[in-house]
Amino acid sequence: MNLPWHLYLMALLYIIAGLNHFRNPGMYIKIIPPFFSNPKLINILSGGAEFILGILLIVPLTMHFAAWGVIALLIAVFPANLFMYQNKKAGFGLPKWILFVRLPLQIVLIFWAYQYTL
């Protein structure tokens, strides 16, 4: 089965992002809203999920399952994106408009992953 190049791109993005959770955990821990307990564990779980789902996206047998997993993950991490927008420290000093644009970008990423659930 020949997989499209944009599926490989999406997989690569999630693999890199997942690895970055372990390479630079402080960046991710900083954006986890304070009402979540154990942000270190959440970082490990979300980074591991991104990495594993990225790999599973390029395996034809698991691609559909992985795409649904990516959608679930994007929904699960949305509170962190919202927290970045609302909290200046969590926003890394980025302009508000960039943090705002990032919010609906989740919908685009969900739609991209949905293309592989069918």
N, C-alpha and C positions, 0 to 999 in steps of 0.2 A: 504494500500500500504506500503510495507516494503521498507524503504529508506536505501541505502548503508551507511555503517559506515563512508566512506570517505566524503560523503555529510554532515553528522553531523560534521565531523572535519572541513570542509571548513566553514560551517555555524558558528561554534564556534569561529574560527579564526577571521571572520569578525565581529561577535558580540563583542568579546574582543577588537579588534582594534578600532571599533566604539566607545565603551565606553571609551577607552584610550584617544580619542580626547578630551573628556570632563574632564577627570581626569588629564591629562598632556597636556593642549593645547599649551603651549610654545614650546614643542618639534615639533609639527606639524606646527605651525605658522612659525617657524624658517626655514623650508624647502620649504615654498611657495615662488616661484620666485617673485622678487620685481615688475615685470611688471604687476602682478595681484593686483588690488585694493581690499582693505578690506580683508586681510588675516584671520582676526578673523571670519568673516562670512563664508569664504571658509572652514575654519576648522570645523565650526559648521555643515555646509551643508554636507561636505564629511564624517564627523564622524557619523552624523545622517543617511546618506545613507548607510554606512557600517553596522551600527547596524540594521536598518530596513531590508536591503537586507539579512543579515545573518539570521534573523528570518524568512523572507519569503522563504528562501531556504529550510526550513524543513517543510513547508506547501505544501503538494502535489499539491494543486490547483494553487499555485503561484510559484512553484519551477522553472518552465521554464522562466517565466517573470523575476524572481529574478536573475537567471543565466545570462540573457542578461543584466540586470542592473549592475551586478558585472563586466561583460566585459566592459561595457561603463565606469564604475567608474575606472577600471584599466587603461583604455586609458586616461581618464581625469586627473588622478593623475601622469601620466608619466612625465610631466614637473617638478614636485617636485623631482622625482627620478633623473632626469637629472641634476637639479640644485644642488642636494646633491653631485653629482659626480664632478660638475664643480666648486663649491664654498666650499672652505676649512671649513669655519665657519658652513655652512649648513650641512656639512658632519660629524659633531660631532667628528672630529679627527680620524675617522675610516680610515683604510688603503684604498688607491685608488682602489686596486684590489677587495676589498669587495664591494665597491660602484659600480664598473664596472660590477661585476657579478650580482648585483641586477637589472641592466637594462634588460638583457635578461630573468631574472626570471619572469618579467611581462608576457612574452610570455607563459611561463609554467603555470602561474596562469590563464591566459586567456584560455588556452587549457583545464585546469582543469574545469573551469566554463562552457566551451562550452559543455562538456560531458553531462550537465544537461539541455541543451537547446532543445534537440531533443525530 
